[in-house]
Amino acid sequence: MSSSESSEEEESFNTKRLQKALECLYDDITDSIHRVKVLRKKSKAIRSSLVVRELTKEAREIFNMTEASTKDIIDFWIPLWKDEGRITGRYIRLGEEAALLGLEPEKKIDLYDLYDRLDCLFV
Protein backbone atom coordinates (compact mmCIF):
# COMPACT_ATOMS: atom_id res chain seq x y z
CA MET A 1 0.00 0.00 0.00
CA SER A 2 1.47 3.32 -1.03
CA SER A 3 1.34 6.50 0.97
CA SER A 4 -1.04 8.13 -1.56
CA GLU A 5 -3.58 5.32 -1.09
CA SER A 6 -3.31 5.66 2.67
CA SER A 7 -3.99 9.40 2.60
CA GLU A 8 -6.98 8.89 0.29
CA GLU A 9 -8.49 6.39 2.73
CA GLU A 10 -7.96 8.80 5.66
CA GLU A 11 -9.53 11.61 3.64
CA SER A 12 -12.46 9.38 2.68
CA PHE A 13 -12.88 8.30 6.28
CA ASN A 14 -12.78 11.89 7.55
CA THR A 15 -15.30 12.95 4.92
CA LYS A 16 -17.71 10.22 6.01
CA ARG A 17 -17.33 11.19 9.67
CA LEU A 18 -17.84 14.85 8.81
CA GLN A 19 -20.92 14.04 6.74
CA LYS A 20 -22.36 11.98 9.60
CA ALA A 21 -21.65 14.80 12.07
CA LEU A 22 -23.34 17.31 9.75
CA GLU A 23 -26.39 15.06 9.43
CA CYS A 24 -26.65 14.83 13.23
CA LEU A 25 -26.24 18.60 13.52
CA TYR A 26 -28.93 19.14 10.88
CA ASP A 27 -31.32 16.85 12.79
CA ASP A 28 -30.60 18.65 16.06
CA ILE A 29 -31.12 22.09 14.54
CA THR A 30 -34.33 21.02 12.80
CA ASP A 31 -35.64 19.54 16.04
CA SER A 32 -34.71 22.71 17.95
CA ILE A 33 -36.49 24.92 15.41
CA HIS A 34 -39.60 22.78 15.70
CA ARG A 35 -39.52 23.01 19.52
CA VAL A 36 -39.10 26.79 19.40
CA LYS A 37 -42.11 27.10 17.10
CA VAL A 38 -44.23 24.97 19.44
CA LEU A 39 -43.13 26.99 22.49
CA ARG A 40 -43.81 30.24 20.67
CA LYS A 41 -47.34 29.14 19.83
CA LYS A 42 -47.94 28.10 23.43
CA SER A 43 -46.61 31.39 24.77
CA LYS A 44 -48.82 33.36 22.41
CA ALA A 45 -51.82 31.38 23.61
CA ILE A 46 -50.87 31.99 27.24
CA ARG A 47 -50.37 35.71 26.67
CA SER A 48 -53.64 36.07 24.82
CA SER A 49 -55.86 38.50 26.70
CA LEU A 50 -58.84 36.13 26.49
CA VAL A 51 -57.22 33.01 27.95
CA VAL A 52 -58.55 32.30 31.43
CA ARG A 53 -55.78 31.42 33.91
CA GLU A 54 -55.52 30.81 37.62
CA LEU A 55 -54.90 33.90 39.75
CA THR A 56 -52.37 34.22 42.57
CA LYS A 57 -53.65 34.27 46.14
CA GLU A 58 -53.32 38.06 46.39
CA ALA A 59 -55.16 38.59 43.12
CA ARG A 60 -57.94 36.20 44.17
CA GLU A 61 -58.60 38.30 47.26
CA ILE A 62 -58.87 41.51 45.24
CA PHE A 63 -60.94 40.21 42.32
CA ASN A 64 -63.02 37.69 44.31
CA MET A 65 -62.43 34.98 41.71
CA THR A 66 -59.98 32.11 41.30
CA GLU A 67 -59.53 32.41 37.55
CA ALA A 68 -59.62 35.32 35.13
CA SER A 69 -58.25 36.53 31.84
CA THR A 70 -56.14 39.63 31.31
CA LYS A 71 -59.21 41.20 29.68
CA ASP A 72 -61.28 40.50 32.82
CA ILE A 73 -58.71 42.30 34.97
CA ILE A 74 -58.48 45.29 32.63
CA ASP A 75 -62.29 45.44 32.43
CA PHE A 76 -62.37 45.50 36.24
CA TRP A 77 -59.78 48.28 36.62
CA ILE A 78 -60.46 50.61 33.64
CA PRO A 79 -63.80 51.98 34.98
CA LEU A 80 -62.18 52.64 38.36
CA TRP A 81 -59.25 54.43 36.76
CA LYS A 82 -61.57 56.50 34.56
CA ASP A 83 -63.73 57.53 37.52
CA GLU A 84 -60.63 58.62 39.43
CA GLY A 85 -59.16 60.41 36.40
CA ARG A 86 -56.00 58.33 36.38
CA ILE A 87 -55.93 57.64 32.63
CA THR A 88 -54.04 60.09 30.42
CA GLY A 89 -53.82 58.96 26.82
CA ARG A 90 -52.23 55.54 26.96
CA TYR A 91 -50.67 56.15 30.38
CA ILE A 92 -52.25 55.11 33.66
CA ARG A 93 -51.30 56.46 37.07
CA LEU A 94 -51.48 53.44 39.34
CA GLY A 95 -52.72 53.59 42.90
CA GLU A 96 -52.75 50.79 45.45
CA GLU A 97 -52.80 48.17 42.70
CA ALA A 98 -49.22 49.14 41.83
CA ALA A 99 -47.92 47.10 44.79
CA LEU A 100 -49.75 44.04 43.44
CA LEU A 101 -47.86 44.51 40.16
CA GLY A 102 -44.52 45.07 41.88
CA LEU A 103 -44.44 48.82 41.20
CA GLU A 104 -44.40 51.99 43.29
CA PRO A 105 -47.79 53.60 44.05
CA GLU A 106 -48.66 56.65 41.95
CA LYS A 107 -46.37 55.41 39.18
CA LYS A 108 -47.41 56.21 35.62
CA ILE A 109 -47.21 53.21 33.34
CA ASP A 110 -47.76 52.72 29.63
CA LEU A 111 -50.78 50.55 28.88
CA TYR A 112 -48.62 48.09 26.92
CA ASP A 113 -46.19 47.77 29.84
CA LEU A 114 -49.18 47.23 32.12
CA TYR A 115 -50.27 44.25 30.03
CA ASP A 116 -46.80 42.72 30.48
CA ARG A 117 -46.93 43.37 34.23
CA LEU A 118 -50.32 41.66 34.57
CA ASP A 119 -48.62 38.29 34.09
CA CYS A 120 -47.47 38.46 37.72
CA LEU A 121 -51.14 38.15 38.81
CA PHE A 122 -51.32 34.62 37.43
CA VAL A 123 -49.93 31.37 38.79
SULNORSUL-V911669 format. One record per residue. SS is DSSP state (2 for helix, 1 for strand, 0 for the rest). PHI is phi in whole degrees, 0 to 359 (999 if undefined). Layout:
SS:PHI + SS:PHI
This chain:
0:999 + 0:273 + 2:292 + 2:291 + 2:292 + 2:296 + 2:291 + 2:294 + 2:293 + 2:296 + 2:295 + 2:296 + 2:297 + 2:296 + 2:296 + 2:294 + 2:295 + 2:296 + 2:297 + 2:297 + 2:297 + 2:294 + 2:297 + 2:297 + 2:297 + 2:301 + 2:298 + 2:296 + 2:295 + 2:298 + 2:297 + 2:297 + 2:299 + 2:299 + 2:297 + 2:297 + 2:297 + 2:295 + 2:297 + 2:296 + 2:297 + 2:295 + 2:292 + 2:295 + 2:295 + 2:294 + 2:278 + 0:300 + 0:289 + 0:260 + 0:286 + 0:275 + 1:229 + 1:285 + 1:272 + 0:289 + 2:301 + 2:298 + 2:292 + 2:301 + 2:295 + 2:284 + 2:268 + 0:55 + 0:208 + 0:268 + 1:227 + 1:198 + 0:254 + 2:301 + 2:298 + 2:301 + 2:293 + 2:297 + 2:297 + 2:287 + 2:276 + 2:306 + 2:300 + 2:296 + 2:295 + 2:295 + 2:300 + 0:270 + 0:66 + 0:262 + 1:255 + 1:231 + 0:63 + 0:258 + 1:255 + 1:234 + 1:270 + 0:281 + 0:253 + 0:297 + 2:294 + 2:300 + 2:298 + 2:297 + 0:265 + 0:79 + 0:240 + 0:281 + 0:300 + 0:67 + 0:278 + 1:274 + 1:224 + 1:291 + 2:304 + 2:293 + 2:293 + 2:299 + 2:302 + 2:296 + 2:292 + 2:297 + 2:301 + 2:289 + 2:275 + 1:249 + 0:287
